[in-house]
Amino acid sequence: MTMIEVAVCGAHMQGLPLNPQLLALQATFVRADHTSADYKLYHLAGFNPPRPGLVRVNTGGSQIALEVWQLPLENYGKLVASVPAPLGFGTLTLQNGEQVAGFLCEAYASESATDISNFGGWRVYLQFQDLSNS
């Protein structure tokens, strides 16, 4: 069976609300990793469950925590088709220079979103939100 690696950086990560979608597509966790320092992460408005958007930038980027999963190639199209705009799929560069398929966000959505890049990842941002709301 041909497999493809996919990077996820938000609600599809282990233990988060959309992870069951990956599991239903026979995805298996490969490793935790980070992007190269060419990305910004935004908290997008209007999603339930909440989701981030990862945008590649030319300057001012950060390394963003993510997870790499593998799934059967025949299920990759199902995953891509299930993703609502402004999210989509493209090629991400990891901290070691490796390139993998993964979630990206169209840049226009960042204009009305909150830049959360300084948290270094979605999970840390969610933990901060929980602490702020206690």
C-alpha positions as CSV (number, residue, x, y, z in Angstrom):
1,M,0.0,0.0,0.0
2,T,1.4,3.4,-1.0
3,M,1.5,5.9,1.9
4,I,1.8,9.7,2.0
5,E,3.1,11.8,4.8
6,V,0.9,14.8,5.8
7,A,1.7,17.5,8.3
8,V,-1.1,18.8,10.6
9,C,-0.7,21.8,12.9
10,G,-4.2,22.3,14.4
11,A,-7.4,20.6,15.2
12,H,-6.3,17.4,13.5
13,M,-3.4,16.8,16.0
14,Q,-3.5,14.0,18.5
15,G,-6.2,14.5,21.2
16,L,-7.8,17.4,19.4
17,P,-11.4,17.5,18.1
18,L,-10.7,16.6,14.4
19,N,-8.1,13.9,15.0
20,P,-10.8,11.2,14.6
21,Q,-11.1,12.3,10.9
22,L,-7.4,11.2,10.4
23,L,-7.9,8.0,12.3
24,A,-11.0,7.1,10.2
25,L,-8.8,7.5,7.1
26,Q,-6.3,4.9,8.5
27,A,-3.7,7.6,9.3
28,T,-0.9,6.7,11.8
29,F,1.2,9.1,13.8
30,V,4.8,9.4,12.6
31,R,6.4,12.1,14.7
32,A,6.2,15.6,16.2
33,D,8.2,18.2,14.3
34,H,8.4,21.9,13.4
35,T,8.2,23.9,10.2
36,S,11.2,25.9,9.0
37,A,11.2,29.5,10.3
38,D,9.2,30.7,7.3
39,Y,5.7,30.5,8.7
40,K,3.1,32.4,10.7
41,L,0.2,30.8,12.6
42,Y,-3.1,32.5,12.9
43,H,-6.2,31.8,15.0
44,L,-9.0,31.9,12.3
45,A,-12.4,33.4,13.2
46,G,-15.6,31.5,12.6
47,F,-14.6,27.9,12.9
48,N,-16.1,25.4,15.3
49,P,-14.1,23.6,16.5
50,P,-11.5,26.5,16.5
51,R,-8.7,26.1,13.9
52,P,-5.5,27.8,13.0
53,G,-4.2,28.8,9.6
54,L,-0.6,28.3,8.7
55,V,0.8,30.9,6.2
56,R,4.2,30.9,4.5
57,V,5.9,34.3,4.7
58,N,9.0,35.9,3.2
59,T,10.0,37.7,6.4
60,G,9.2,37.6,10.1
61,G,8.3,33.9,10.2
62,S,8.7,31.4,13.1
63,Q,9.1,27.7,13.5
64,I,5.6,26.2,14.2
65,A,5.0,22.9,16.0
66,L,3.2,20.2,14.0
67,E,2.7,16.5,13.7
68,V,3.5,14.3,10.7
69,W,1.1,11.5,10.0
70,Q,1.0,9.0,7.2
71,L,-2.1,7.7,5.5
72,P,-2.9,5.5,2.5
73,L,-2.5,7.5,-0.7
74,E,-6.1,6.6,-1.8
75,N,-7.4,8.3,1.4
76,Y,-5.4,11.5,0.9
77,G,-8.0,12.9,-1.6
78,K,-10.8,12.3,0.9
79,L,-8.9,14.4,3.5
80,V,-8.1,17.2,1.1
81,A,-11.8,17.3,-0.1
82,S,-13.0,17.6,3.5
83,V,-11.1,20.8,4.3
84,P,-13.1,24.0,4.1
85,A,-11.7,27.3,2.7
86,P,-9.6,29.3,3.5
87,L,-7.7,26.1,4.5
88,G,-6.2,23.9,1.9
89,F,-3.2,21.7,1.2
90,G,0.3,22.5,-0.2
91,T,3.9,21.7,0.4
92,L,5.4,22.6,3.8
93,T,9.1,22.8,4.6
94,L,10.1,21.2,7.9
95,Q,12.9,22.5,10.1
96,N,15.4,20.0,8.6
97,G,14.5,21.1,5.0
98,E,12.3,18.1,4.2
99,Q,9.2,18.9,2.4
100,V,5.8,17.2,3.1
101,A,2.2,17.7,2.2
102,G,0.2,19.6,4.8
103,F,-2.4,22.1,5.8
104,L,-1.9,25.7,4.6
105,C,-4.1,28.8,4.8
106,E,-4.8,31.3,2.1
107,A,-3.1,34.5,3.0
108,Y,-6.3,36.7,2.7
109,A,-7.7,35.0,5.8
110,S,-4.8,36.2,7.9
111,E,-6.0,39.8,7.5
112,S,-9.0,39.2,9.9
113,A,-7.2,36.6,12.1
114,T,-5.1,36.8,15.2
115,D,-1.4,36.2,14.8
116,I,-0.5,33.5,17.3
117,S,3.0,32.7,15.9
118,N,4.7,33.8,19.2
119,F,3.1,30.7,20.9
120,G,5.1,28.4,18.6
121,G,2.1,26.1,17.9
122,W,-1.6,25.5,18.2
123,R,-1.5,23.3,21.3
124,V,0.5,25.8,23.3
125,Y,-1.9,28.5,22.2
126,L,-4.9,26.4,23.4
127,Q,-3.3,25.8,26.7
128,F,-2.7,29.6,27.1
129,Q,-6.4,30.2,26.2
130,D,-7.5,27.6,28.9
131,L,-5.4,29.3,31.5
132,S,-6.6,32.8,30.5
133,N,-10.3,31.7,30.8
134,S,-9.9,30.1,34.3
